[in-house]
């Protein structure tokens, strides 16, 4: 049976413990929020499909533990990911200060083509803010990252993280940024996806 999606993108979501990574995945995949969500032990997994321009993209999201003792496990999942979402808590300055370490870890262990997104979570707690949004945006811009402030609790900007990152990955695909014959880039294509690419190449050649 042929798969119903054209491409699958592997995402990893990383950051310090208790910044809300699991609830961001929960909100995006199931539109749920659990204030007493247990700290992730090792890894958890979620997936969702999105449709853009008559094509279906499956997003496979690997939710990692933020504790230092699990970092060796987390690093094995950097491999073969097309996108890394790095999360901090806007009410805890140290979680933002540690972003630089997560970015470095990602660069050292992920494919060179990995696309990174910086997310400041818990925007619903603005009165407790310790991280200025402009400072975070500057950091993201300097590192070629998308930037969002989100609230897993009320859902603000959660969908936008994934929609905008998928759209950027598609743009990169259209300019042949990835080696799609090598699944290490974090993108898997079905026969439907191969057909899409073949049609694209034929159009470039002027074929009908």
Backbone torsions as a table, in degrees:
resi	resn	phi	psi	omega
1	UNK	NA	130.8	-179.3
2	UNK	-73.8	146.4	179.9
3	UNK	-75.0	149.6	-172.5
4	UNK	-88.0	-0.8	177.0
5	UNK	-112.2	159.3	-178.8
6	UNK	-89.4	-42.3	-178.8
7	UNK	-138.6	149.3	172.9
8	UNK	-119.6	130.1	179.2
9	UNK	-109.2	129.3	176.7
10	UNK	-93.0	121.4	177.8
11	UNK	-111.0	151.2	169.9
12	UNK	-127.8	139.4	179.3
13	UNK	-116.5	122.4	-170.8
14	UNK	-131.8	167.4	-178.7
15	UNK	144.5	172.7	-178.9
16	UNK	-60.2	161.5	178.4
17	UNK	-66.4	145.7	175.0
18	UNK	68.6	21.5	175.4
19	UNK	-87.7	-8.4	176.4
20	UNK	104.1	21.7	-178.1
21	UNK	-60.3	-48.8	-176.8
22	UNK	-64.5	-37.4	179.4
23	UNK	-71.9	-27.8	173.7
24	UNK	-65.1	-43.4	177.2
25	UNK	-65.2	-43.5	179.8
26	UNK	-61.1	-42.7	179.6
27	UNK	-66.0	-42.3	-177.5
28	UNK	-70.5	-45.7	-173.6
29	UNK	-78.8	-41.9	-172.8
30	UNK	-117.9	-2.5	-175.3
31	UNK	55.4	45.4	178.9
32	UNK	-128.0	161.4	176.3
33	UNK	-143.3	134.2	179.0
34	UNK	-125.0	105.6	-178.1
35	UNK	-62.7	-23.8	-179.7
36	UNK	-105.2	28.4	-177.8
37	UNK	-59.9	131.1	-178.9
38	UNK	-68.6	148.2	176.8
39	UNK	-63.0	135.5	-178.6
40	UNK	-64.1	132.6	175.2
41	UNK	-107.5	107.7	-177.9
42	UNK	81.5	-105.3	-178.8
43	UNK	-142.3	151.9	170.2
44	UNK	-128.6	171.4	-168.6
45	UNK	-143.3	140.6	174.1
46	UNK	-149.3	158.2	178.1
47	UNK	-150.7	153.6	-179.1
48	UNK	-155.0	149.2	178.7
49	UNK	-104.2	142.6	174.7
50	UNK	-128.2	148.0	178.3
51	UNK	-111.9	128.3	178.2
52	UNK	-136.8	121.0	178.4
53	UNK	51.9	51.5	174.8
54	UNK	66.2	14.8	175.1
55	UNK	-119.9	149.6	-178.3
56	UNK	-110.4	128.2	-179.8
57	UNK	-118.8	123.9	175.9
58	UNK	-93.0	125.9	176.4
59	UNK	-100.3	118.8	178.6
60	UNK	-104.1	114.6	-170.9
61	UNK	-110.6	120.4	176.8
62	UNK	-101.0	115.2	-176.5
63	UNK	-95.5	119.5	-171.6
64	UNK	-105.6	159.3	175.1
65	UNK	-79.3	141.5	-179.0
66	UNK	-90.5	-11.3	-176.5
67	UNK	-69.0	145.0	-177.8
68	UNK	-56.6	-37.6	-175.4
69	UNK	-67.3	-16.3	179.8
70	UNK	-102.3	4.1	-174.0
71	UNK	-64.4	-32.0	178.7
72	UNK	-64.8	-34.6	176.3
73	UNK	-70.4	-45.3	-178.7
74	UNK	-57.9	-42.1	-175.7
75	UNK	-61.2	-30.2	179.3
76	UNK	-67.6	-22.6	-178.8
77	UNK	-92.7	-3.6	170.9
78	UNK	-65.8	-32.4	-177.7
79	UNK	-62.2	145.2	175.8
80	UNK	62.6	28.4	175.9
81	UNK	-109.1	139.1	-179.8
82	UNK	-90.7	-22.9	-176.6
83	UNK	-144.1	136.0	175.2
84	UNK	-118.8	124.4	177.3
85	UNK	-102.3	116.8	-176.7
86	UNK	-105.3	119.6	-170.4
87	UNK	-112.3	138.1	169.7
88	UNK	-130.9	168.1	-179.5
89	UNK	-102.7	119.6	-175.9
90	UNK	-64.3	-15.4	-179.6
91	UNK	-95.0	0.9	-179.0
92	UNK	-132.5	103.1	-174.9
93	UNK	-56.6	-39.0	-176.2
94	UNK	-63.2	-30.1	-179.8
95	UNK	-70.2	-28.7	174.4
96	UNK	-77.5	-40.9	178.2
97	UNK	-58.6	-31.4	-178.9
98	UNK	-79.9	-8.6	-179.5
99	UNK	-57.9	-38.9	-179.5
100	UNK	-57.8	-35.5	178.3
101	UNK	-71.0	-38.2	178.2
102	UNK	-66.6	-39.4	177.9
103	UNK	-62.5	-45.1	179.9
104	UNK	-63.8	-42.4	178.6
105	UNK	-60.8	-41.8	180.0
106	UNK	-64.5	-45.6	-179.6
107	UNK	-62.3	-35.3	-176.8
108	UNK	-77.5	-22.0	-171.8
109	UNK	-119.6	-10.9	-177.3
110	UNK	-100.1	167.9	172.7
111	UNK	-58.9	150.8	-179.3
112	UNK	-61.5	-21.7	-177.8
113	UNK	-90.4	5.9	-176.1
114	UNK	-60.0	140.0	178.3
115	UNK	-106.1	129.3	-174.7
116	UNK	-111.8	144.1	178.1
117	UNK	-126.8	130.8	177.0
118	UNK	-99.2	129.6	-176.1
119	UNK	-128.1	121.9	171.9
120	UNK	-96.6	106.7	-174.6
121	UNK	-91.9	165.8	179.0
122	UNK	74.0	38.7	178.8
123	UNK	-65.3	-15.2	175.9
124	UNK	-69.8	-12.0	178.5
125	UNK	-106.1	43.3	-174.5
126	UNK	-59.3	-30.9	-179.4
127	UNK	-69.0	-11.9	178.3
128	UNK	-109.1	13.1	-173.6
129	UNK	-59.1	136.4	173.2
130	UNK	-121.3	-7.9	-178.6
131	UNK	-122.6	121.6	179.3
132	UNK	-73.2	134.8	-177.4
133	UNK	-63.1	-36.4	-179.9
134	UNK	-65.4	-37.4	176.8
135	UNK	-63.0	-44.6	179.3
136	UNK	-65.6	-40.4	179.4
137	UNK	-62.8	-41.2	177.7
138	UNK	-62.1	-42.2	178.2
139	UNK	-61.0	-45.3	-179.8
140	UNK	-62.1	-46.2	-179.8
141	UNK	-60.4	-41.6	-178.8
142	UNK	-67.8	-19.5	-179.1
143	UNK	-111.4	13.0	177.0
144	UNK	66.0	34.6	-176.3
145	UNK	-111.2	149.9	164.7
146	UNK	-72.6	155.2	179.2
147	UNK	-135.4	135.8	176.0
148	UNK	-141.2	144.5	162.6
149	UNK	-103.4	133.7	-172.3
150	UNK	-134.3	167.1	168.7
151	UNK	-134.8	110.8	174.4
152	UNK	-65.0	-25.6	-177.9
153	UNK	-68.4	-48.6	-178.9
154	UNK	-104.9	-1.3	175.6
155	UNK	86.7	-0.1	-177.0
156	UNK	-58.7	122.8	174.8
157	UNK	67.2	6.2	-177.5
158	UNK	-68.2	-48.6	178.9
159	UNK	-60.4	-35.8	-176.6
160	UNK	-63.3	-32.8	176.6
161	UNK	-53.4	-51.1	-172.5
162	UNK	-78.7	-41.3	179.8
163	UNK	-62.0	-48.4	-177.8
164	UNK	-67.5	-37.3	178.8
165	UNK	-69.5	-39.9	176.4
166	UNK	-62.0	-42.3	179.0
167	UNK	-62.0	-38.1	178.3
168	UNK	-68.4	-39.8	178.3
169	UNK	-63.9	-40.0	177.5
170	UNK	-60.9	-42.8	177.5
171	UNK	-60.6	-41.0	177.6
172	UNK	-64.3	-38.7	177.4
173	UNK	-62.4	-40.6	-177.1
174	UNK	-65.8	-24.1	176.4
175	UNK	-102.5	20.5	174.4
176	UNK	57.0	40.7	-180.0
177	UNK	-73.7	-29.5	-177.3
178	UNK	-105.9	150.9	169.9
179	UNK	-89.9	94.8	-173.7
180	UNK	-74.8	-6.2	173.3
181	UNK	-83.9	-6.7	-180.0
182	UNK	-119.3	110.4	-175.4
183	UNK	-68.5	-7.0	176.5
184	UNK	-65.3	-15.8	178.3
185	UNK	-74.3	-10.0	177.9
186	UNK	92.9	8.0	179.7
187	UNK	-121.5	126.2	173.3
188	UNK	-113.2	138.9	179.2
189	UNK	-119.7	141.3	174.5
190	UNK	-87.5	-177.7	175.8
191	UNK	-61.8	-31.7	176.1
192	UNK	-63.0	-42.3	179.2
193	UNK	-66.6	-38.4	178.0
194	UNK	-63.2	-40.1	178.6
195	UNK	-62.0	-40.8	178.4
196	UNK	-59.0	-45.2	-178.3
197	UNK	-68.6	-37.9	178.2
198	UNK	-63.2	-42.5	178.2
199	UNK	-62.9	-39.2	178.6
200	UNK	-62.6	-44.4	-179.2
201	UNK	-66.9	-38.1	178.3
202	UNK	-63.8	-37.6	177.8
203	UNK	-64.4	-37.8	178.1
204	UNK	-62.7	-36.4	-178.9
205	UNK	-79.9	-9.2	-178.8
206	UNK	88.6	15.5	179.0
207	UNK	-79.4	157.3	178.4
208	UNK	-103.0	NA	NA
